[in-house]
Amino acid sequence: MTAAASPLPERRAKPRGAALDPLFRAVCFSAATFLLTALAGVIVALAIGGWPAFHKFGFAFFTTSRWNPVTEVYGAAGPIVGTLVTAFLSLAMALPVAFGVAVFLTEFCPRLLRRPIGIAVELLAGIPSIVYGMWGLFVFAPLFAKYVQLPLILAAPPGSIWESLVSGVPNGANIFTASVILAIMILPFIAATLRELFLTVPVKLRESAYGMGATSLEVIGSVTLPYVKRSAIGAVMLGLGRALGETMAVTFVIGNAHGFPHSLFDSGSTIASTIANEFAEATGELHTSALIALGLVLFMITFAVLALARALLGRPPQV
């Protein structure tokens, strides 16, 4: 007897569009390569353009605050300090309010109002920065100078720490005003992001905590925040990155002085405001190089913040 012939294996049909798959992969690879190439090109262009300033002033470019286009002496310490101070002050003011807004929308807000308020927050995040700057210059700064800055200056005891913190010209254009405008700008962005993160918490986890007798505060502190902790930190740092790179809104209200700010109400500048104010008028090679070098410094600061935020956002949440 002859053995029965084994059945031939069925040939699997190719999925539709399989011929386009290599082309699709090539297009995606090209897009990623183009992005990395553009990023590297920006860094190289800024480094080459800023090299004359780095070469002439060396490390003093980062440690001195003298900025004089007439004598061609440039120090970036003032704008760098102003950038960091305004960004972190704005974050300190915006974060508690943004957290409260996000918690209210996810835990306490009536269903009828939850969607309209959420849409309003997202719309605030999309307002152009120049609108915030104009509002800050023509509305907020005069009111702040008249009703807050001047009374605080007059009430400060001479020679006290309080006087050193609030000293300055009471015109409303200072480091603190710029920080408030920045805080108003980044607040809806952080609030909207935190709200979306809080909504990712499984309903069963929160209901289990409530079922065990936990209060709303305990649920937020013991369930919601631990679940979204890493992603929330990343979202906050994304808001910080936006504050670091903001230009027009800060330029309107910071006073644009290149020296070190010695108080909260002292005029100052940021890297972005300095570039916006002077790049069109920079005729000398060294002046242009100093501004490009400032751009490279801002690029590296912002890139470091966003890279750290991306690393935190990429990790899975843990309870």
C-alpha angles and dihedrals in degrees: 000000000000120000116252112261112255113244115256114251113257113251110237113234116237114248117252112269094021090130090062094051096087089049091049091051091048091052092049091047090049091051092051091046092049091051093051091044091051091049092050090046092055092050093047093046092050092046093050093044093048096043096094090057093045090047095050101041101027117185090345087076087073099039105045128069101200110121114178119155090186094062092028095237114143131183122173100197094099097053092041093052091044091052094051096042096049093044096051094040090052091048091050090053098041101043100067092047093045090050091051092050092050093048092047093051094049102036114021110018115108113248091242092060100033097085098042092049091046091052090048091053091050091049091052089054090057099053110118115255094235089063090056089048094052091046090049093049100044102030115016101037097054092046092046092050093049102041104027115016100044096045091049092050092049093046096049113107111240114260094011129127087246090061092050090052097050103032118123144090109309096229099113095244106112147107095280095051090051089050091052092051090048090049091053089050099050096036097082091044093054093040093052092047094048090048091055090047093050090052090059091066107106112253091226091062094054094042090050090053092048089047090056090056100262119156124232091259091051092048091052093046100039104032114016101041097044090050095053098026099119095040091047091054089051091050091051091051090050087057089049089053091055091050091051093055100039112126122168101038091052094043091060098055112021098081095237100241116152099212128094112282108241097188142016091261095047121112117251144153141233130219092254094047092049092052092046093050100045111025095085090050098043105114100157122081093231093049091052090046091052091053092048089049088054088052090054091050091050090046092054094046093049093042091053092051094047093044090054090047091050091051091052093046091050095061120089117252117258130207 
